[in-house]
Amino acid sequence: MKIRRLLDLAVLLGFAAGGALAQEVPHVFVGAILETCDGPPIDGGVLVVHRGKIVAVGSAADVQIPASAVTVDATGLTIMPGLVCSHSHIGSVSGGDSSGPIQPEVRALDSINARDPGIQKAQAGGITTVNVMPGSGHLLSGQTIYMKLRDVFTMEELAVRNADGSIAGGIKMANGSNPRKSAPFPGTRGKAAALVRAQFHRARDYQRKVKVANGDPEKMPDRSLGMEALIEAMEGKRMVHHHTHRQDDILTVLRLQKEFGFRVVLHHVSEGWMVAKEIAAAKVPCSVIVIDSPGGKLEAARLSLQTGAILDKAGVLVGFHTDDGITDSRLFLRSAALAVRAGMDRQKALQAVTIANARMLDMQDRVGTLTVGKDADFVLLSGDPFSVYTRVQQTWVEGSKVFDLSDPKDRLMATGGFGASNDQAQSMCCYGQGGGQ
């Protein structure tokens, strides 16, 4: 019966594959379990989307179905918000080169292949919003970009926009072993911190000169794209996304954050469980990687599946990420499931791949929950989000279907096979270090 319902679903929505119909005609999904991620699940719920937005969500008794709507019987399925990955390298992204350890002027925007199959594979995993970052082989490898995984083929169409129309993104920084190389890169942890500190002081000087000039072109310093990006970070306009593993490296990031006032998300935090109290006191969120197999770098040796639970119980905002291709975007829900197995609250784990990550990207008002007024980004699952037997059936972005398991081309991206990775290249994530975590 469940297979029959899935086939019926495919037939009902087959004619609506184009984005125009999905945008102009209300679509109503009835009978599913709704995991809203901002409250308890709704059994036999109703989700109404129209023109790219969620217009109603609730029980059958509470939601009035528009007369003109396409109604889909989703009984037996689970619907949850589109997944948000706060750290990924899809799109064959690359950042800074060997010319120096700090390159804030470099933009991920200019290096991503918008036709890379990794984007479609992320859709197959239910991911709808992603923070694509250059690698961690530099102290600062460039500007990240926040993307909506729409079915489009240019970066301008994939990019999330700020209120002023500019492209949204953060800054990627790293410490620990990845950026330690021969000169001009640092050879020690102390030198690494010193280089970062000096660069932020130069940015402060540049900021002061711009303020003194007060718009007078004769007094303005020579323009520096790198300094401008660092000023945006210090002014809180651009989030710093910081790769860090060891507990002492984590504390170094908190020390620099306090000194220069930038907002920061700590990424990976293999030993974050050892300094949960300090992270909580700094009110800094953590984007955690979940890996359950041996190997990797020595500084990640004490990575624990309990990190999410420990940080959450300490009061830290916790998200998970794929670091794709370190872990596969198609298996993103598995990260949260493993965290639940290790003691994390189920609801918090669901939020860790949705609204918690949205907050880390300053996108909590647009995505991350099934809430009226937010973007119609959602995923249809064959069962419980944390069951190993569950498959992503469909992924929708802003009211348009971007993945359908019943479509042979989409199924190829979900399951793999000949042609599934055409045009895809592993990013130079760590610049000669081999590996992104």
Protein Blocks (a to p, Z undefined) as FASTA:
>chain_A
ZZmmmmmmmmmmmmmmpmklmmmpccddehiacdehpaccdehiacddeehiafbdcdfk
lpccdfkbccddfehiacddddddfbdcehiiacddfkbcbdfkbcfklmccfkbfklmm
mmmnopabdcddddfkbfbgbjcdddddddbfbfklmpccdfkopacddddddehjllgc
cdfbdfbfklmmmmmmmmmmmmmmmmmmmmmnnopaklpccddfklmmmmmmmnopaccd
dddfbfmlmmmmmmmmmmnopacddehjlmlmmmmmmmmmnopacdddddfbeedjfklm
mgcfklmmmmmmnopacdddekiakbcfklmmmmmmmmmmnopafklmmmmmmmmmmmmn
opmmmgopacehiacdddddfbdfkbckbccfbdceehiafbdfklmklmmmmnopehil
goiacdffkgonopaZZ
